[in-house]
Amino acid sequence: MSRELLTISIAMLKPRNDIEHSLSYGSEPVIYAMPTIWAAMTLEVYETQYRQSDVGLTSYEWRLIEVEKTPTGTAKKVVKFDSYEGYYSKAASALRDALLFCSINNF
């Protein structure tokens, strides 16, 4: 007789990308920033504020950015993927999902 004791499934919201959506780099405070080993991209976990029932709440989101040079030669941060309203309650959870996303997609 076999029994299934525990089943775990993880679901992640599909992050927005720069091809389908017009993503721009915001001025939110960055909590974590770390380079990826897969390409010249950087993961950032940032703090964001939103309102729910007239109460200001703090949440965390993540984005995958690439630094590109503009025609004038200056560096510009370009957002390639963004968790977009993922509303993580902990910065570590946002970082975990960002790392999971990168490892699945080989960035």
C-alpha positions in Angstrom: 0.0 0.0 0.0 1.4 3.4 -1.0 0.4 6.7 0.6 1.1 10.2 -0.6 2.1 12.1 2.5 2.8 15.5 1.1 2.4 17.2 -2.3 4.0 20.6 -2.8 3.5 22.8 -5.8 5.0 26.2 -6.5 3.3 28.7 -8.7 4.9 32.0 -9.8 3.2 34.9 -11.5 4.5 35.4 -15.0 6.9 38.4 -14.9 6.5 41.1 -17.4 9.1 41.5 -20.0 10.5 44.4 -22.0 9.2 43.1 -25.4 5.5 42.8 -24.5 5.4 45.7 -22.1 7.0 49.1 -21.9 9.1 48.6 -18.7 11.1 51.5 -17.3 13.6 51.7 -14.5 12.0 53.3 -11.4 13.5 55.1 -8.5 12.4 52.6 -5.8 14.9 51.8 -3.0 16.9 48.7 -3.9 17.2 46.1 -1.1 19.4 43.5 -2.9 21.4 43.8 -6.0 23.5 40.9 -7.3 25.0 40.0 -10.7 23.9 36.9 -12.4 26.3 34.3 -13.7 24.3 33.6 -16.8 24.7 37.0 -18.7 25.6 40.6 -18.2 22.4 41.1 -16.1 21.8 42.1 -12.5 19.0 41.0 -10.2 17.5 43.7 -8.0 14.9 43.3 -5.2 13.3 46.6 -4.4 10.8 48.0 -2.0 7.6 49.4 -3.2 4.6 51.1 -1.5 0.9 50.4 -2.3 -2.4 51.3 -0.8 -5.1 48.9 0.4 -8.2 50.2 2.1 -6.5 53.6 2.8 -3.6 51.9 4.5 -0.1 52.2 3.1 1.7 48.9 2.9 5.3 48.0 2.0 6.0 45.1 -0.3 8.9 43.9 -2.3 9.3 43.1 -6.0 12.2 42.0 -8.2 13.5 43.0 -11.6 16.2 41.7 -13.9 18.1 44.6 -15.5 20.8 45.0 -18.1 23.1 48.0 -18.3 23.3 49.2 -21.9 25.2 52.1 -23.4 23.2 54.9 -25.0 24.3 56.5 -28.3 26.1 59.2 -26.3 28.1 56.6 -24.4 26.4 56.9 -21.0 25.2 53.8 -19.1 21.4 53.2 -18.8 19.7 50.6 -16.8 17.1 48.7 -18.9 14.6 46.4 -17.2 14.3 43.1 -19.0 11.9 41.4 -16.6 9.9 42.7 -13.6 7.7 40.8 -11.1 5.2 43.6 -11.6 2.9 43.8 -8.6 4.1 40.5 -7.1 3.7 42.1 -3.7 6.0 39.9 -1.7 5.8 40.4 2.0 9.5 39.6 2.5 12.5 40.7 0.5 14.0 37.2 0.8 10.9 35.7 -0.9 11.2 38.1 -3.8 14.9 37.2 -4.1 14.1 33.5 -4.0 11.6 33.8 -6.9 14.0 35.9 -8.9 16.7 33.3 -8.6 14.3 30.6 -9.5 13.2 32.5 -12.6 16.8 33.0 -13.7 17.7 29.3 -13.1 14.7 28.1 -15.1 15.4 30.4 -18.0 19.2 30.2 -18.0 19.9 33.9 -17.7 
